[in-house]
Amino acid sequence: PPTPRPAAAGGPAAVLGRTLAGAAGEEEAAARRVAEVVASTSRLVRDSLPHCEQTPFETQSCLYTSTCDHDYVLSRVPGHERVVLAGGGSGHAFKMGPALGEMAAAAAL
């Protein structure tokens, strides 16, 4: 099998990910789900890309906030006209950051 080489070492790399939902306090269950995703992704690479190394050289988990409907929250805080709450990015707000910031600033003024 090929030797795994991180992209930083000049080798090809791929990033594969999956979104898993859970609640605070479910760290053990989350760790099991992450292990299952790593295993299933390794099988996918093995079956689909047999010339590639199937064992990941690095894995990472990322936590983010999410609302029940996956929509953003952007509103004034009742009783505090110049305080705006912006959140519930649902894992994709980073790409909307400038627009959300402008809307939050406009709402605060």
C-alpha positions as protocol buffer text, in pm:
chain_id: "A"
residue {
  index: 1
  type: PRO
  ca { x: 0 y: 0 z: 0 }
}
residue {
  index: 2
  type: PRO
  ca { x: 112 y: 361 z: -52 }
}
residue {
  index: 3
  type: THR
  ca { x: 273 y: 549 z: 232 }
}
residue {
  index: 4
  type: PRO
  ca { x: 39 y: 816 z: 371 }
}
residue {
  index: 5
  type: ARG
  ca { x: 185 y: 1161 z: 320 }
}
residue {
  index: 6
  type: PRO
  ca { x: 27 y: 1479 z: 452 }
}
residue {
  index: 7
  type: ALA
  ca { x: -25 y: 1752 z: 193 }
}
residue {
  index: 8
  type: ALA
  ca { x: 229 y: 1963 z: 383 }
}
residue {
  index: 9
  type: ALA
  ca { x: 486 y: 1694 z: 301 }
}
residue {
  index: 10
  type: GLY
  ca { x: 410 y: 1719 z: -69 }
}
residue {
  index: 11
  type: GLY
  ca { x: 167 y: 1430 z: -96 }
}
residue {
  index: 12
  type: PRO
  ca { x: -190 y: 1445 z: -222 }
}
residue {
  index: 13
  type: ALA
  ca { x: -461 y: 1496 z: 35 }
}
residue {
  index: 14
  type: ALA
  ca { x: -838 y: 1483 z: 59 }
}
residue {
  index: 15
  type: VAL
  ca { x: -1070 y: 1625 z: 320 }
}
residue {
  index: 16
  type: LEU
  ca { x: -1383 y: 1427 z: 396 }
}
residue {
  index: 17
  type: GLY
  ca { x: -1637 y: 1529 z: 655 }
}
residue {
  index: 18
  type: ARG
  ca { x: -1976 y: 1461 z: 799 }
}
residue {
  index: 19
  type: THR
  ca { x: -2211 y: 1658 z: 1020 }
}
residue {
  index: 20
  type: LEU
  ca { x: -2341 y: 1484 z: 1330 }
}
residue {
  index: 21
  type: ALA
  ca { x: -2598 y: 1635 z: 1565 }
}
residue {
  index: 22
  type: GLY
  ca { x: -2599 y: 1588 z: 1938 }
}
residue {
  index: 23
  type: ALA
  ca { x: -2663 y: 1765 z: 2265 }
}
residue {
  index: 24
  type: ALA
  ca { x: -2428 y: 1900 z: 2527 }
}
residue {
  index: 25
  type: GLY
  ca { x: -2319 y: 1632 z: 2773 }
}
residue {
  index: 26
  type: GLU
  ca { x: -2310 y: 1354 z: 2515 }
}
residue {
  index: 27
  type: GLU
  ca { x: -1931 y: 1339 z: 2484 }
}
residue {
  index: 28
  type: GLU
  ca { x: -1904 y: 959 z: 2502 }
}
residue {
  index: 29
  type: ALA
  ca { x: -2174 y: 909 z: 2239 }
}
residue {
  index: 30
  type: ALA
  ca { x: -2009 y: 1174 z: 2022 }
}
residue {
  index: 31
  type: ALA
  ca { x: -1672 y: 998 z: 2047 }
}
residue {
  index: 32
  type: ARG
  ca { x: -1836 y: 672 z: 1933 }
}
residue {
  index: 33
  type: ARG
  ca { x: -2005 y: 849 z: 1640 }
}
residue {
  index: 34
  type: VAL
  ca { x: -1675 y: 1008 z: 1536 }
}
residue {
  index: 35
  type: ALA
  ca { x: -1504 y: 666 z: 1546 }
}
residue {
  index: 36
  type: GLU
  ca { x: -1785 y: 523 z: 1331 }
}
residue {
  index: 37
  type: VAL
  ca { x: -1747 y: 806 z: 1078 }
}
residue {
  index: 38
  type: VAL
  ca { x: -1370 y: 753 z: 1059 }
}
residue {
  index: 39
  type: ALA
  ca { x: -1423 y: 380 z: 1002 }
}
residue {
  index: 40
  type: SER
  ca { x: -1695 y: 428 z: 739 }
}
residue {
  index: 41
  type: THR
  ca { x: -1490 y: 695 z: 560 }
}
residue {
  index: 42
  type: SER
  ca { x: -1189 y: 465 z: 555 }
}
residue {
  index: 43
  type: ARG
  ca { x: -1407 y: 193 z: 399 }
}
residue {
  index: 44
  type: LEU
  ca { x: -1537 y: 441 z: 141 }
}
residue {
  index: 45
  type: VAL
  ca { x: -1182 y: 540 z: 45 }
}
residue {
  index: 46
  type: ARG
  ca { x: -1075 y: 174 z: 32 }
}
residue {
  index: 47
  type: ASP
  ca { x: -1367 y: 77 z: -191 }
}
residue {
  index: 48
  type: SER
  ca { x: -1376 y: 386 z: -413 }
}
residue {
  index: 49
  type: LEU
  ca { x: -1012 y: 487 z: -432 }
}
residue {
  index: 50
  type: PRO
  ca { x: -809 y: 166 z: -390 }
}
residue {
  index: 51
  type: HIS
  ca { x: -484 y: 339 z: -492 }
}
residue {
  index: 52
  type: CYS
  ca { x: -509 y: 580 z: -196 }
}
residue {
  index: 53
  type: GLU
  ca { x: -411 y: 524 z: 164 }
}
residue {
  index: 54
  type: GLN
  ca { x: -730 y: 450 z: 355 }
}
residue {
  index: 55
  type: THR
  ca { x: -603 y: 524 z: 705 }
}
residue {
  index: 56
  type: PRO
  ca { x: -633 y: 894 z: 791 }
}
residue {
  index: 57
  type: PHE
  ca { x: -315 y: 1064 z: 903 }
}
residue {
  index: 58
  type: GLU
  ca { x: -518 y: 1318 z: 1099 }
}
residue {
  index: 59
  type: THR
  ca { x: -875 y: 1352 z: 1223 }
}
residue {
  index: 60
  type: GLN
  ca { x: -1042 y: 1651 z: 1383 }
}
residue {
  index: 61
  type: SER
  ca { x: -1377 y: 1722 z: 1541 }
}
residue {
  index: 62
  type: CYS
  ca { x: -1534 y: 2064 z: 1530 }
}
residue {
  index: 63
  type: LEU
  ca { x: -1816 y: 2188 z: 1750 }
}
residue {
  index: 64
  type: TYR
  ca { x: -2056 y: 2459 z: 1641 }
}
residue {
  index: 65
  type: THR
  ca { x: -2393 y: 2595 z: 1742 }
}
residue {
  index: 66
  type: SER
  ca { x: -2707 y: 2507 z: 1559 }
}
residue {
  index: 67
  type: THR
  ca { x: -3072 y: 2595 z: 1587 }
}
residue {
  index: 68
  type: CYS
  ca { x: -3350 y: 2338 z: 1556 }
}
residue {
  index: 69
  type: ASP
  ca { x: -3438 y: 2458 z: 1205 }
}
residue {
  index: 70
  type: HIS
  ca { x: -3076 y: 2539 z: 1108 }
}
residue {
  index: 71
  type: ASP
  ca { x: -3166 y: 2905 z: 1053 }
}
residue {
  index: 72
  type: TYR
  ca { x: -2967 y: 3197 z: 1191 }
}
residue {
  index: 73
  type: VAL
  ca { x: -3078 y: 3397 z: 1494 }
}
residue {
  index: 74
  type: LEU
  ca { x: -3043 y: 3772 z: 1443 }
}
residue {
  index: 75
  type: SER
  ca { x: -3253 y: 3992 z: 1667 }
}
residue {
  index: 76
  type: ARG
  ca { x: -3250 y: 4270 z: 1923 }
}
residue {
  index: 77
  type: VAL
  ca { x: -3252 y: 4160 z: 2285 }
}
residue {
  index: 78
  type: PRO
  ca { x: -3587 y: 4260 z: 2440 }
}
residue {
  index: 79
  type: GLY
  ca { x: -3544 y: 4551 z: 2681 }
}
residue {
  index: 80
  type: HIS
  ca { x: -3200 y: 4638 z: 2542 }
}
residue {
  index: 81
  type: GLU
  ca { x: -3254 y: 4819 z: 2211 }
}
residue {
  index: 82
  type: ARG
  ca { x: -2886 y: 4843 z: 2117 }
}
residue {
  index: 83
  type: VAL
  ca { x: -2796 y: 4483 z: 2202 }
}
residue {
  index: 84
  type: VAL
  ca { x: -2822 y: 4241 z: 1913 }
}
residue {
  index: 85
  type: LEU
  ca { x: -2798 y: 3863 z: 1937 }
}
residue {
  index: 86
  type: ALA
  ca { x: -2648 y: 3689 z: 1635 }
}
residue {
  index: 87
  type: GLY
  ca { x: -2595 y: 3315 z: 1647 }
}
residue {
  index: 88
  type: GLY
  ca { x: -2715 y: 2975 z: 1545 }
}
residue {
  index: 89
  type: GLY
  ca { x: -2469 y: 2959 z: 1260 }
}
residue {
  index: 90
  type: SER
  ca { x: -2541 y: 2593 z: 1205 }
}
residue {
  index: 91
  type: GLY
  ca { x: -2190 y: 2530 z: 1075 }
}
residue {
  index: 92
  type: HIS
  ca { x: -2217 y: 2755 z: 772 }
}
residue {
  index: 93
  type: ALA
  ca { x: -2238 y: 3111 z: 910 }
}
residue {
  index: 94
  type: PHE
  ca { x: -1865 y: 3166 z: 851 }
}
residue {
  index: 95
  type: LYS
  ca { x: -1929 y: 3223 z: 482 }
}
residue {
  index: 96
  type: MET
  ca { x: -2205 y: 3471 z: 563 }
}
residue {
  index: 97
  type: GLY
  ca { x: -2004 y: 3655 z: 831 }
}
residue {
  index: 98
  type: PRO
  ca { x: -1970 y: 3991 z: 655 }
}
residue {
  index: 99
  type: ALA
  ca { x: -2341 y: 4007 z: 566 }
}
residue {
  index: 100
  type: LEU
  ca { x: -2449 y: 3895 z: 914 }
}
residue {
  index: 101
  type: GLY
  ca { x: -2215 y: 4153 z: 1070 }
}
residue {
  index: 102
  type: GLU
  ca { x: -2361 y: 4433 z: 858 }
}
residue {
  index: 103
  type: MET
  ca { x: -2715 y: 4329 z: 947 }
}
residue {
  index: 104
  type: ALA
  ca { x: -2631 y: 4306 z: 1318 }
}
residue {
  index: 105
  type: ALA
  ca { x: -2465 y: 4649 z: 1312 }
}
residue {
  index: 106
  type: ALA
  ca { x: -2764 y: 4801 z: 1131 }
}
residue {
  index: 107
  type: ALA
  ca { x: -3003 y: 4646 z: 1383 }
}
residue {
  index: 108
  type: ALA
  ca { x: -2800 y: 4787 z: 1674 }
}
residue {
  index: 109
  type: LEU
  ca { x: -2807 y: 5144 z: 1543 }
}
